[in-house]
């Protein structure tokens, strides 16, 4: 049986406009679901055949409760569920154990309303919840980013429920009786238990969130302690060398070659300490500046040639073949301003430093799917497999005696990793001792902007 109704009405207005209607109150979706579950529990436990009018939020968690009653309902029970159809009209569907007869209701006022109305010989109830409109919330100064509570009204008074149900579709005329006090007491006890479950679940979630936040803070503090320990150890080493050189520098028996060697040691260790202090300051400044990072859209074809040409003289001086391949049609990527160039500089400098004379360094860029890949490969000294997990640690240095260049602060790859984390990118490394290393950076492609129709 198909029935089409054109009356435009509001369950909420019918309920609040009834004689002696109760006051409205704010209710959360969780509390509304708890009330629904408590009433369904009561109907099933007491084996009450009832007629239900239902319109609920989207989601299986809501409609599974109605299905639970439908499967356990006794003969004579009926369920009318309302939902919005594709043409923005409200569609009411009659669900019964033996029939499924759709009833169509054309009412725009029901779009923001949820309700559960139960009518039976022993128990009757009504709960209606209104989802406030954005305009109303804006006027009230509410935060539109968070979900506001629903505005609800509930009643067990037969004259209020009778007035509301008189406007709803039904196969038969229903007489709304007064709810038996014992059933009402039973229901209130169930609702209290449901509310207690909600409170306990909220408390558990809150405790879990606080524990996670506490663990994160403890981890950050531990990282800071480790960082300070590393700084002190790194700074103490050149100071120890300088103190040793100074203690011997003024010895009367010191010969000129020895004096020159100690003087060179002092100069080297002063330079080493300057490099360490400068590196630490740069890293701290980088962390501060990237707390509110600003992104830019860049193309690797605009960055790679410039950086490679800067390092070409150094590569020539060391007898290293340096080349790059970057297609101009590569799609752009989004990255922290200036960060992609700095990553390129750090990775290329490392490859040239650890590649001996006669070696080769290649820089390649390619795209695949939603990503652009930047690859820097060399035929250098390589990295042992056991050392690979450490290379992005701060102050890590794996410089063999064959590398004569003065050591840096060991922060270059830490800077690379920090930029990548802030930009949502990643890096992978493949390396074997004496065979070279390959660093591959994965960058997300900027999604193409949809073209505007009708533009001149």
C-alpha positions as CSV (number, residue, x, y, z in Angstrom):
1,X,0.0,0.0,0.0
2,X,1.4,3.4,-1.1
3,X,0.2,6.6,0.5
4,X,1.2,10.1,-0.4
5,X,0.8,12.9,2.1
6,X,1.4,16.6,1.3
7,X,0.8,18.1,4.8
8,X,3.9,20.1,5.8
9,X,4.3,19.8,9.6
10,X,6.9,19.6,12.3
11,X,6.8,16.9,15.1
12,X,8.9,19.3,17.2
13,X,6.4,22.1,16.9
14,X,3.4,19.7,17.5
15,X,5.1,18.5,20.7
16,X,6.2,21.9,22.1
17,X,2.8,23.5,21.2
18,X,0.7,20.9,23.1
19,X,-1.1,21.9,26.2
20,X,1.1,21.5,29.3
21,X,4.1,20.6,27.1
22,X,7.3,20.0,29.1
23,X,10.3,22.4,28.7
24,X,12.9,21.8,26.1
25,X,16.4,20.7,27.1
26,X,19.8,20.2,25.5
27,X,20.8,16.6,24.7
28,X,23.9,15.1,23.1
29,X,23.6,12.5,20.4
30,X,25.1,10.0,22.8
31,X,22.4,10.6,25.3
32,X,19.7,10.4,22.7
33,X,21.1,7.0,21.6
34,X,21.1,5.8,25.2
35,X,17.5,6.8,25.6
36,X,16.6,5.0,22.4
37,X,18.4,1.8,23.6
38,X,16.7,1.9,27.0
39,X,13.2,2.1,25.5
40,X,13.9,-0.7,23.0
41,X,15.2,-2.8,25.9
42,X,12.0,-2.2,27.8
43,X,9.8,-3.2,24.9
44,X,11.8,-6.4,24.2
45,X,12.0,-7.4,27.9
46,X,8.3,-6.8,28.6
47,X,7.2,-8.3,25.3
48,X,5.2,-5.2,24.4
49,X,3.8,-5.0,20.8
50,X,3.9,-1.3,20.0
51,X,3.6,1.1,17.1
52,X,6.8,3.2,16.6
53,X,7.3,6.3,14.5
54,X,11.0,6.8,14.0
55,X,13.4,9.3,12.3
56,X,17.0,9.0,13.4
57,X,20.4,10.3,12.4
58,X,22.3,8.5,9.7
59,X,24.4,5.5,10.7
60,X,24.0,1.8,11.4
61,X,24.5,2.3,15.1
62,X,21.1,4.1,15.2
63,X,19.0,1.9,12.9
64,X,20.4,-1.3,14.3
65,X,18.3,-0.6,17.5
66,X,15.1,-0.4,15.5
67,X,16.0,-3.6,13.6
68,X,16.7,-5.2,17.0
69,X,13.1,-4.5,18.0
70,X,11.7,-5.5,14.6
71,X,13.2,-9.0,14.9
72,X,11.8,-9.5,18.4
73,X,8.5,-7.7,17.9
74,X,5.2,-9.5,18.7
75,X,2.2,-9.7,16.2
76,X,0.5,-6.3,16.1
77,X,3.7,-4.3,16.2
78,X,4.4,-1.8,13.5
79,X,7.4,0.5,12.7
80,X,7.2,3.7,10.6
81,X,10.6,5.0,9.7
82,X,11.1,8.4,8.0
83,X,14.1,9.4,6.0
84,X,14.9,12.0,3.3
85,X,14.5,10.9,-0.3
86,X,16.7,12.0,-3.2
87,X,14.3,14.8,-4.1
88,X,14.7,16.3,-0.6
89,X,11.2,15.2,0.4
90,X,10.7,13.1,3.5
91,X,9.9,9.5,2.9
92,X,8.2,7.4,5.5
93,X,8.5,3.6,5.2
94,X,6.2,1.3,7.2
95,X,8.1,-1.8,8.5
96,X,6.2,-4.7,9.9
97,X,7.2,-8.3,10.5
98,X,5.1,-9.4,7.5
99,X,4.9,-6.3,5.3
100,X,6.9,-3.4,4.0
101,X,4.6,-0.7,2.7
102,X,6.2,2.7,1.9
103,X,4.4,5.9,2.9
104,X,5.7,9.1,1.4
105,X,5.5,12.3,3.4
106,X,6.3,15.7,1.8
107,X,7.5,17.8,4.7
108,X,10.6,20.0,4.6
109,X,10.2,20.9,8.3
110,X,11.2,17.4,9.3
111,X,14.7,17.7,7.8
112,X,16.4,18.8,11.0
113,X,14.3,16.7,13.4
114,X,14.8,13.3,15.0
115,X,12.1,11.5,16.9
116,X,11.0,8.3,18.5
117,X,7.3,7.9,19.4
118,X,6.0,4.7,21.0
119,X,2.3,3.8,21.4
120,X,1.1,0.6,23.0
121,X,-1.6,-0.5,25.5
122,X,0.8,-0.4,28.4
123,X,3.5,2.1,27.5
124,X,3.7,5.3,25.5
125,X,6.5,7.8,25.1
126,X,7.7,10.6,22.9
127,X,11.1,12.1,22.4
128,X,11.8,14.7,19.7
129,X,15.2,16.3,19.1
130,X,15.8,19.3,16.8
131,X,19.2,20.0,15.2
132,X,19.7,23.8,15.4
133,X,20.2,25.6,12.0
134,X,23.6,27.2,11.3
135,X,22.0,30.6,11.2
136,X,20.5,30.1,14.6
137,X,23.8,28.9,16.0
138,X,25.6,31.9,14.4
139,X,23.2,34.3,16.0
140,X,23.7,32.6,19.4
141,X,27.5,32.9,19.0
142,X,28.0,29.2,19.1
143,X,31.2,27.6,17.8
144,X,30.3,26.2,14.4
145,X,33.4,24.0,14.3
146,X,32.2,21.8,17.1
147,X,29.0,19.7,17.1
148,X,26.3,21.6,19.1
149,X,23.9,19.7,21.3
150,X,20.4,18.9,20.1
151,X,17.3,20.7,21.5
152,X,14.9,18.1,22.8
153,X,11.5,17.5,24.4
154,X,10.3,14.3,25.9
155,X,6.9,13.2,27.4
156,X,5.0,10.3,28.7
157,X,1.7,12.2,28.8
158,X,-1.0,10.6,26.7
159,X,-2.7,13.8,25.6
160,X,0.5,15.2,24.2
161,X,1.4,12.0,22.4
162,X,-2.2,11.7,21.1
163,X,-2.0,15.2,19.6
164,X,1.2,14.3,17.8
165,X,0.3,10.9,16.6
166,X,-3.0,12.2,15.2
167,X,-1.1,13.9,12.4
168,X,1.0,10.8,11.6
169,X,0.2,8.0,9.1
170,X,-1.1,4.7,10.5
171,X,-3.2,1.9,9.2
172,X,-5.6,2.1,12.2
173,X,-6.7,4.7,14.7
174,X,-4.6,4.3,17.8
175,X,-5.8,5.1,21.3
176,X,-2.9,6.4,23.4
177,X,-3.2,5.1,27.0
178,X,-1.4,6.2,30.1
179,X,1.9,4.5,30.7
180,X,1.9,2.1,33.6
181,X,3.9,3.5,36.6
182,X,5.9,0.3,37.0
183,X,7.0,0.4,33.4
184,X,8.0,4.0,33.7
185,X,10.1,3.2,36.8
186,X,11.7,0.4,35.0
187,X,12.5,2.7,32.0
188,X,14.0,5.4,34.3
189,X,16.3,2.8,35.9
190,X,17.4,1.6,32.4
191,X,18.1,5.2,31.3
192,X,20.1,5.8,34.4
193,X,22.2,2.7,33.7
194,X,22.7,3.8,30.1
195,X,23.7,7.3,31.2
196,X,26.2,5.8,33.7
197,X,27.7,3.7,30.8
198,X,28.0,7.0,28.8
199,X,29.8,8.7,31.7
200,X,32.1,5.8,32.2
201,X,33.0,5.6,28.5
202,X,33.6,9.3,28.4
203,X,35.8,9.1,31.4
204,X,37.8,6.2,29.9
205,X,38.2,8.1,26.6
206,X,39.3,11.2,28.5
207,X,41.8,9.2,30.6
208,X,43.2,7.6,27.5
209,X,43.6,11.0,25.8
210,X,45.3,12.4,28.9
211,X,47.6,9.3,29.1
212,X,48.6,9.8,25.4
213,X,49.2,13.5,26.0
214,X,51.3,12.7,29.1
215,X,53.3,10.1,27.2
216,X,53.9,12.5,24.4
217,X,55.1,15.2,26.8
218,X,57.4,12.6,28.6
219,X,58.8,11.5,25.3
220,X,59.4,15.1,24.3
221,X,61.2,15.9,27.6
222,X,63.3,12.7,27.2
223,X,64.3,13.8,23.7
224,X,65.2,17.2,25.0
225,X,67.3,15.6,27.7
226,X,69.0,13.3,25.2
227,X,69.6,16.3,22.9
228,X,71.2,18.4,25.7
229,X,73.4,15.4,26.6
230,X,74.5,15.0,23.0
231,X,75.3,18.7,22.8
232,X,77.4,18.7,25.9
233,X,79.3,15.6,24.8
234,X,80.0,17.1,21.4
235,X,81.1,20.4,22.8
236,X,83.3,18.7,25.5
237,X,85.4,16.8,22.9
238,X,87.0,19.9,21.2
239,X,87.4,21.6,24.6
240,X,89.3,18.6,25.9
241,X,91.6,18.6,22.8
242,X,92.2,22.4,23.2
243,X,93.0,22.0,26.9
244,X,95.5,19.3,26.1
245,X,97.1,21.4,23.4
246,X,97.4,24.4,25.7
247,X,98.9,22.4,28.5
248,X,101.7,21.4,26.1
249,X,102.0,24.5,24.1
250,X,104.2,26.5,26.5
251,X,106.5,23.6,27.4
252,X,110.2,24.8,27.2
253,X,111.2,21.5,25.5
254,X,108.6,21.9,22.8
255,X,110.2,22.0,19.4
256,X,109.0,24.2,16.5
257,X,107.3,21.4,14.5
258,X,105.5,20.2,17.6
259,X,104.4,23.7,18.5
260,X,103.1,24.2,15.0
261,X,101.2,20.9,15.2
262,X,99.6,21.9,18.5
263,X,98.7,25.3,17.2
264,X,97.0,23.6,14.2
265,X,95.2,21.4,16.6
266,X,93.9,24.4,18.5
267,X,92.7,26.0,15.3
268,X,91.0,22.8,14.1
269,X,89.2,22.3,17.4
270,X,88.1,25.9,17.6
271,X,86.7,25.6,14.1
272,X,85.0,22.3,15.2
273,X,83.4,24.0,18.2
274,X,82.2,26.9,16.0
275,X,80.6,24.5,13.6
276,X,78.9,22.6,16.4
277,X,77.5,25.8,18.0
278,X,76.4,27.2,14.7
279,X,74.7,23.9,13.7
280,X,72.8,23.8,17.0
281,X,71.7,27.4,16.7
282,X,70.5,26.8,13.1
283,X,68.6,23.7,14.1
284,X,66.9,25.6,17.0
285,X,66.0,28.4,14.7
286,X,64.7,26.0,12.2
287,X,62.4,24.3,14.7
288,X,61.1,27.7,15.9
289,X,60.4,28.9,12.3
290,X,58.6,25.7,11.3
291,X,56.2,25.7,14.2
292,X,53.9,27.8,11.9
293,X,55.2,26.6,8.6
294,X,54.1,28.3,5.4
295,X,53.9,26.1,2.3
296,X,54.7,26.9,-1.3
297,X,54.1,25.2,-4.6
298,X,57.4,24.3,-6.3
299,X,58.8,22.4,-9.3
300,X,61.9,20.2,-9.0
301,X,62.9,21.4,-12.5
302,X,63.3,24.9,-11.0
303,X,65.5,23.8,-8.1
304,X,67.7,20.8,-9.1
305,X,69.6,22.6,-12.0
306,X,70.4,25.6,-9.8
307,X,71.7,23.5,-6.8
308,X,73.7,21.1,-9.1
309,X,75.4,24.0,-10.9
310,X,76.4,25.4,-7.5
311,X,78.2,22.2,-6.5
312,X,79.6,21.5,-10.0
313,X,83.0,23.3,-9.3
314,X,83.5,21.3,-6.1
315,X,82.7,18.0,-7.9
316,X,85.2,18.9,-10.7
317,X,87.9,19.7,-8.1
318,X,87.5,16.3,-6.6
319,X,87.3,14.6,-10.0
320,X,83.7,13.5,-9.5
321,X,81.2,13.2,-12.3
322,X,78.1,15.1,-11.3
323,X,75.0,14.9,-13.5
324,X,71.2,15.3,-13.2
325,X,68.0,14.3,-15.0
326,X,64.8,16.2,-14.3
327,X,61.9,16.2,-16.8
328,X,60.4,19.7,-17.1
329,X,56.9,18.3,-17.3
330,X,57.0,17.0,-13.7
331,X,54.0,18.1,-11.7
332,X,54.5,20.6,-8.9
333,X,54.7,19.6,-5.2
334,X,53.8,21.4,-2.0
335,X,56.6,22.0,0.5
336,X,57.7,24.3,3.3
337,X,59.1,27.5,1.9
338,X,62.8,27.1,1.1
339,X,62.8,23.6,2.5
340,X,63.1,21.6,-0.7
341,X,66.2,23.6,-1.8
342,X,67.8,23.0,1.6
343,X,67.1,19.3,1.4
344,X,68.7,19.1,-2.0
345,X,71.8,21.0,-0.8
346,X,72.3,18.7,2.3
347,X,71.8,15.5,0.4
348,X,74.0,16.5,-2.5
349,X,76.8,17.9,-0.2
350,X,76.8,14.5,1.6
351,X,77.1,12.5,-1.6
352,X,80.0,14.6,-2.9
353,X,81.8,14.5,0.5
354,X,81.6,10.8,0.8
355,X,82.4,9.9,-2.8
356,X,86.1,9.5,-3.5
357,X,88.0,10.8,-6.6
358,X,86.8,9.3,-9.8
359,X,83.4,8.6,-8.4
360,X,80.0,9.6,-9.8
361,X,76.9,11.4,-8.3
362,X,73.5,11.4,-10.1
363,X,70.4,13.4,-9.3
364,X,67.2,12.2,-10.8
365,X,63.5,13.2,-10.5
366,X,60.5,11.2,-11.7
367,X,56.8,11.0,-11.1
368,X,54.6,8.0,-10.4
369,X,50.9,8.3,-9.6
370,X,50.3,10.9,-6.9
371,X,54.0,11.3,-6.0
372,X,57.2,12.9,-7.3
373,X,60.4,11.1,-6.4
374,X,63.8,12.9,-5.9
375,X,66.7,10.5,-6.1
376,X,70.3,11.2,-5.2
377,X,72.7,8.3,-5.9
378,X,76.4,8.1,-5.6
379,X,79.3,5.6,-5.9
380,X,80.7,6.6,-2.5
381,X,81.9,4.7,0.5
382,X,78.4,3.6,1.4
383,X,76.9,2.9,4.8
384,X,76.8,-0.4,6.7
385,X,73.3,-1.9,7.2
386,X,73.7,-1.6,11.0
387,X,74.3,2.1,10.7
388,X,71.4,3.0,8.4
389,X,68.8,3.4,11.3
390,X,71.2,6.0,13.0
391,X,72.0,8.3,10.1
392,X,69.1,10.7,10.7
393,X,70.0,11.0,14.4
394,X,71.4,14.4,15.6
395,X,75.2,14.6,15.7
396,X,75.5,11.3,14.0
397,X,78.9,11.0,12.2
398,X,80.3,8.1,10.3
399,X,83.4,9.6,8.8
400,X,86.2,7.1,8.1
401,X,89.8,8.2,8.2
402,X,90.0,8.2,4.3
403,X,87.7,11.3,4.3
404,X,90.0,14.3,4.9
405,X,87.5,17.1,5.0
406,X,86.8,18.5,8.4
407,X,83.7,17.1,10.0
408,X,80.4,19.0,10.2
409,X,78.0,19.1,13.1
410,X,76.3,15.9,12.1
411,X,73.0,17.7,11.8
412,X,72.6,17.8,8.0
413,X,70.4,14.7,7.7
414,X,68.5,15.7,10.9
415,X,67.5,18.9,9.1
416,X,66.4,16.9,6.1
417,X,64.3,14.7,8.2
418,X,62.7,17.6,10.1
419,X,61.8,19.4,6.9
420,X,60.2,16.2,5.5
421,X,58.1,15.6,8.6
422,X,56.8,19.1,8.6
423,X,55.9,18.9,4.9
424,X,54.3,15.4,5.0
425,X,57.0,13.8,2.9
426,X,59.3,10.9,3.5
427,X,62.7,9.5,2.7
428,X,64.3,6.1,2.2
429,X,67.9,5.0,2.0
430,X,69.6,2.1,0.2
431,X,73.3,1.6,0.7
432,X,76.2,-0.9,0.8
433,X,79.7,-0.3,2.0
434,X,82.1,0.6,-0.9
435,X,79.2,0.4,-3.4
436,X,77.5,3.8,-2.8
437,X,74.2,5.1,-1.4
438,X,70.8,6.1,-2.8
439,X,68.6,8.6,-1.0
440,X,65.0,8.7,-2.3
441,X,62.6,11.5,-1.3
442,X,58.9,11.0,-1.8
443,X,56.8,14.2,-2.3
444,X,53.1,14.5,-2.8
445,X,51.9,16.1,-6.0
446,X,49.7,19.2,-5.7
447,X,46.2,18.2,-6.8
448,X,45.1,19.9,-10.0
449,X,42.6,22.8,-9.5
450,X,39.2,22.3,-11.2
451,X,38.7,24.7,-14.1
452,X,35.9,27.2,-13.7
453,X,33.2,26.9,-16.2
454,X,32.2,30.0,-18.1
455,X,35.4,32.0,-17.5
456,X,36.3,34.4,-20.2
